[in-house]
């Protein structure tokens, strides 16, 4: 089982689009997809725990981020909500879901505090001023940077100079290029022959 983590410098830089694109491009890996968010509204009013909850997505319409994972071809999709700063309490349940997966793709920088994935891709949009501390903390652990293309630069100045990872430029709405797909495939073990693909 392989785990890919998709992180982003900020909100709305394309993490879900990148994850869904990888799922669609590599269906033979039989993905379980996870979105981890610190927006735990209403957990005390009905979540399975006062500080976290995991929801199993069933809607394939593509109307929510986890629904987009299913629409792209994921076998299962989960929304993990936590109260800010309390993600550690959800980790035993998250680990169990990961262990039940053939392969997993997780949208979250925070997961890197608790496990080492097989591949960590970090999305950067130079037009966005915000650079979350969680993204900055793990910048050196990224296996590759996925960067929104800007005119006249192959490595935008918003990327700190210590970062020496491969850079893949994207032009939204295209978030997954053939080069990114090949990079992911090379980083993962071939899918099990038992999948029949």
C-alpha positions as CSV (number, residue, x, y, z in Angstrom):
1,X,0.0,0.0,0.0
2,X,1.3,3.4,-1.0
3,X,0.3,6.8,0.5
4,X,0.5,10.0,-1.5
5,X,0.0,13.3,0.4
6,X,-1.1,16.4,-1.5
7,X,-0.3,19.6,0.3
8,X,-0.7,23.2,-0.6
9,X,0.8,26.6,0.4
10,X,-2.7,27.9,1.1
11,X,-6.3,27.2,0.6
12,X,-7.7,27.2,-3.0
13,X,-4.5,26.5,-4.8
14,X,-5.8,23.2,-6.4
15,X,-5.1,20.4,-4.0
16,X,-8.4,18.7,-4.7
17,X,-8.0,19.1,-8.4
18,X,-4.5,17.6,-8.3
19,X,-5.7,14.7,-6.2
20,X,-8.7,14.0,-8.4
21,X,-6.5,14.3,-11.5
22,X,-4.1,11.7,-10.2
23,X,-6.9,9.4,-9.3
24,X,-8.4,9.7,-12.8
25,X,-5.1,9.2,-14.5
26,X,-4.1,6.1,-12.5
27,X,-7.3,4.2,-11.7
28,X,-5.4,0.9,-11.5
29,X,-4.1,1.9,-8.1
30,X,-7.6,1.5,-6.6
31,X,-7.4,4.7,-4.5
32,X,-9.0,5.6,-1.2
33,X,-9.0,9.4,-1.0
34,X,-9.0,11.5,2.1
35,X,-9.6,15.2,2.7
36,X,-8.4,16.4,6.1
37,X,-9.8,19.7,7.3
38,X,-9.5,21.7,10.6
39,X,-13.0,23.0,10.1
40,X,-14.8,20.8,12.6
41,X,-18.1,22.7,12.8
42,X,-20.8,20.9,14.7
43,X,-18.7,18.1,16.0
44,X,-19.9,18.4,19.5
45,X,-23.5,18.2,18.2
46,X,-23.3,14.9,16.5
47,X,-19.8,13.9,15.5
48,X,-18.5,10.5,16.7
49,X,-16.2,12.4,19.0
50,X,-16.1,16.0,20.3
51,X,-12.9,16.8,18.6
52,X,-13.0,14.8,15.3
53,X,-15.2,12.9,12.9
54,X,-14.7,10.8,9.7
55,X,-17.5,10.7,7.1
56,X,-17.6,8.1,4.4
57,X,-18.6,9.8,1.2
58,X,-21.2,8.1,-1.0
59,X,-22.2,10.9,-3.4
60,X,-20.6,10.6,-6.8
61,X,-22.0,13.8,-8.2
62,X,-18.8,15.8,-7.8
63,X,-20.5,18.5,-5.8
64,X,-18.1,18.4,-2.9
65,X,-14.4,17.8,-2.7
66,X,-14.8,14.2,-1.4
67,X,-17.5,13.6,-4.0
68,X,-15.0,14.8,-6.7
69,X,-12.7,12.0,-5.6
70,X,-15.4,9.4,-6.2
71,X,-16.3,11.0,-9.5
72,X,-12.7,10.7,-10.5
73,X,-12.7,7.0,-9.8
74,X,-11.7,6.6,-6.2
75,X,-13.0,3.4,-4.6
76,X,-13.7,5.2,-1.3
77,X,-13.5,8.8,-0.1
78,X,-13.4,10.1,3.4
79,X,-13.8,13.6,5.0
80,X,-11.8,13.9,8.2
81,X,-12.9,16.9,10.2
82,X,-11.0,18.0,13.4
83,X,-11.0,20.8,15.8
84,X,-7.9,22.9,15.0
85,X,-4.9,21.6,16.9
86,X,-6.6,18.2,17.7
87,X,-5.8,16.1,14.6
88,X,-3.6,13.8,16.7
89,X,-6.8,12.4,18.3
90,X,-8.2,11.4,14.9
91,X,-4.9,9.6,13.8
92,X,-5.7,6.1,15.1
93,X,-8.9,6.1,13.1
94,X,-7.2,7.6,10.1
95,X,-4.4,5.0,10.3
96,X,-7.0,2.2,10.4
97,X,-8.7,3.6,7.2
98,X,-5.3,3.8,5.5
99,X,-4.5,0.2,6.4
100,X,-7.8,-0.9,4.9
101,X,-6.9,0.9,1.6
102,X,-5.2,-0.6,-1.5
103,X,-3.5,2.8,-2.0
104,X,-4.3,6.2,-0.5
105,X,-4.2,9.8,-1.6
106,X,-4.6,12.3,1.2
107,X,-5.2,16.1,0.9
108,X,-3.4,17.5,3.9
109,X,-0.2,19.0,5.1
110,X,-0.9,18.1,8.7
111,X,-0.6,14.3,8.1
112,X,3.1,14.7,7.7
113,X,3.4,15.3,11.4
114,X,2.4,11.7,12.0
115,X,3.6,9.6,9.1
116,X,6.1,9.5,6.2
117,X,4.2,9.1,2.9
118,X,5.6,7.4,-0.1
119,X,5.2,10.7,-2.0
120,X,4.5,14.2,-0.9
121,X,3.5,16.8,-3.6
122,X,3.2,20.4,-2.6
123,X,1.2,22.9,-4.7
124,X,2.4,26.5,-4.9
125,X,0.6,29.4,-6.5
126,X,2.8,32.5,-6.8
127,X,-0.2,34.8,-7.1
128,X,-1.3,33.8,-3.6
129,X,0.5,35.8,-0.9
130,X,-0.4,33.4,2.0
131,X,2.1,30.6,2.7
132,X,0.7,28.5,5.6
133,X,3.2,27.5,8.3
134,X,2.3,23.9,7.8
135,X,3.4,24.1,4.1
136,X,6.5,26.0,5.0
137,X,7.4,23.6,7.8
138,X,7.4,20.6,5.4
139,X,8.7,22.3,2.2
140,X,12.0,20.4,2.4
141,X,10.1,17.1,2.6
142,X,8.2,17.6,-0.7
143,X,9.2,15.1,-3.3
144,X,8.1,17.6,-6.0
145,X,6.6,21.1,-6.2
146,X,3.6,21.6,-8.4
147,X,3.7,25.3,-9.4
148,X,1.1,27.5,-11.1
149,X,2.8,28.9,-14.2
150,X,3.7,32.6,-14.1
151,X,4.9,34.6,-17.1
152,X,8.7,34.6,-17.6
153,X,9.7,32.3,-14.7
154,X,10.3,28.5,-14.4
155,X,10.8,28.8,-10.6
156,X,8.8,31.7,-9.2
157,X,10.5,33.8,-6.5
158,X,7.8,32.8,-4.0
159,X,9.5,29.4,-3.6
160,X,12.1,29.7,-0.8
161,X,15.7,29.2,-2.1
162,X,16.3,26.1,0.0
163,X,13.8,24.2,-2.0
164,X,15.6,22.0,-4.6
165,X,12.9,19.5,-5.5
166,X,11.7,18.9,-9.1
167,X,9.3,21.5,-10.3
168,X,6.3,20.7,-12.5
169,X,4.5,23.8,-13.9
170,X,0.8,23.7,-14.4
171,X,-1.7,25.9,-16.1
172,X,-5.1,25.6,-14.4
173,X,-7.6,24.2,-15.1
174,X,-5.1,21.5,-16.1
175,X,-3.6,20.4,-12.8
176,X,-2.2,17.0,-13.9
177,X,0.3,16.8,-16.8
178,X,1.7,13.7,-18.3
179,X,5.0,14.5,-16.6
180,X,3.3,14.5,-13.2
181,X,1.6,11.2,-13.9
182,X,5.0,9.6,-14.9
183,X,6.6,11.0,-11.8
184,X,3.9,9.5,-9.6
185,X,4.1,6.1,-11.3
186,X,7.9,6.0,-10.9
187,X,7.6,6.7,-7.2
188,X,5.0,4.0,-6.6
189,X,5.3,0.2,-6.8
190,X,3.4,-1.3,-9.7
191,X,-0.2,-2.0,-8.9
192,X,-0.9,-5.5,-7.8
193,X,-1.6,-8.0,-10.5
194,X,-4.6,-9.1,-8.5
195,X,-6.4,-5.9,-9.7
196,X,-6.5,-7.4,-13.2
197,X,-5.1,-4.2,-14.7
